[in-house]
Amino acid sequence: MQGTIRLDKYLTHIGVSSRREAVKLIKAGKVKVNSKKVFDPAFKVNLERYVVEVEGLPQATFQENLYYKFYKPKGYITSTKDKEPTIIELLPKDLPGLKRLFPAGRLDKDAEGLLILTTDGELAHRIMHPK
């Protein structure tokens, strides 16, 4: 992807925090872009040239959409939220894009098999639509 994106949106998109928390991190001086502290959440990040750090740690490269293959075991619901255990509970808490992921496909609670977890709504629709 080419172009720029707001720094707070960038941090949210790569899974660092919520947008509100990203704004707090930036205003607290905990975010650097190309080794310089940035205090403005609306600062435009050049996706091809800039290196973003949060609390001294380099952050993941921006990706428009994320795609993961996941083998669902029996006993879990193919959903992001439910009263019963969901597949999201099995994923690492620091997985990039975790809060934006959803399954492209469904398997019953008692079934096991391969799923695609993605942030790409268009792909998920193409996979799951009956046509």
DOLUMTOR-792318 format. One record per residue (C-alpha): x, y, z. Coordinates in steps of 0.02 Angstrom, whole numbers, padded with zeros to 5 digits, always signed. Example, Ala and Ser with C-alpha at 12.3 -4.5 7.8 and 13.67 -1.06 7.14 Angstrom:
<recs>
+00615-00225+00390
+00684-00053+00357
</recs>
This chain:
<recs>
+00000+00000+00000
+00063+00173-00040
+00024+00338+00043
+00001+00403+00218
-00109+00367+00368
-00139+00455+00533
-00022+00394+00670
-00163+00349+00791
-00252+00250+00655
-00088+00164+00608
-00059+00106+00788
-00237+00042+00801
-00228-00046+00633
-00070-00142+00677
-00145-00196+00843
-00047-00091+00968
-00202-00023+01054
-00374+00051+01033
-00383+00220+00947
-00413+00308+01113
-00264+00222+01194
-00156+00263+01043
-00196+00447+01065
-00143+00436+01248
+00021+00348+01203
+00061+00479+01071
+00020+00629+01182
+00124+00552+01324
+00277+00553+01209
+00291+00363+01202
+00286+00354+01011
+00429+00394+00893
+00427+00406+00705
+00598+00391+00624
+00679+00409+00798
+00589+00573+00838
+00450+00589+00968
+00282+00635+00894
+00147+00712+01003
+00012+00739+00871
-00108+00591+00842
-00151+00664+00671
+00031+00657+00614
+00036+00575+00442
+00144+00418+00432
+00220+00379+00263
+00191+00192+00247
+00344+00164+00138
+00475+00269+00227
+00437+00286+00412
+00486+00174+00557
+00367+00184+00705
+00419+00140+00883
+00311+00127+01038
+00403+00139+01204
+00566+00103+01113
+00507-00053+01021
+00492-00054+00830
+00316-00094+00773
+00249-00210+00640
+00241-00154+00460
+00071-00089+00407
-00033-00211+00305
-00201-00164+00231
-00275-00334+00274
-00217-00482+00377
-00240-00667+00339
-00209-00813+00456
-00241-00997+00436
-00305-01078+00595
-00344-01258+00638
-00501-01256+00746
-00509-01393+00877
-00671-01472+00938
-00762-01384+01080
-00745-01204+01021
-00870-01089+00937
-00821-01014+00768
-00857-00837+00826
-00769-00688+00899
-00887-00668+01049
-01000-00792+01136
-01042-00857+01310
-00957-01020+01263
-00770-01035+01223
-00726-00957+01055
-00581-00981+00935
-00520-00804+00976
-00478-00863+01152
-00351-00984+01076
-00252-00848+00986
-00101-00757+01058
-00154-00594+01141
-00016-00500+01048
-00065-00564+00875
-00064-00416+00753
-00242-00364+00711
-00321-00478+00841
-00463-00359+00883
-00511-00341+00699
-00503-00525+00649
-00655-00629+00605
-00674-00804+00534
-00706-00828+00347
-00811-00984+00363
-00896-01083+00499
-00871-01249+00585
-00989-01321+00714
-00933-01328+00895
-00904-01516+00882
-00810-01503+00716
-00626-01473+00688
-00538-01408+00534
-00452-01267+00443
-00520-01090+00450
-00458-00926+00379
-00457-00781+00500
-00447-00613+00415
-00480-00427+00421
-00528-00432+00235
-00718-00419+00230
-00725-00434+00040
-00630-00599+00040
-00734-00668+00183
-00893-00625+00090
-00830-00712-00069
-00784-00868+00030
-00945-00880+00128
-01073-00821-00001
-01171-00966-00080
-01132-00911-00259
</recs>
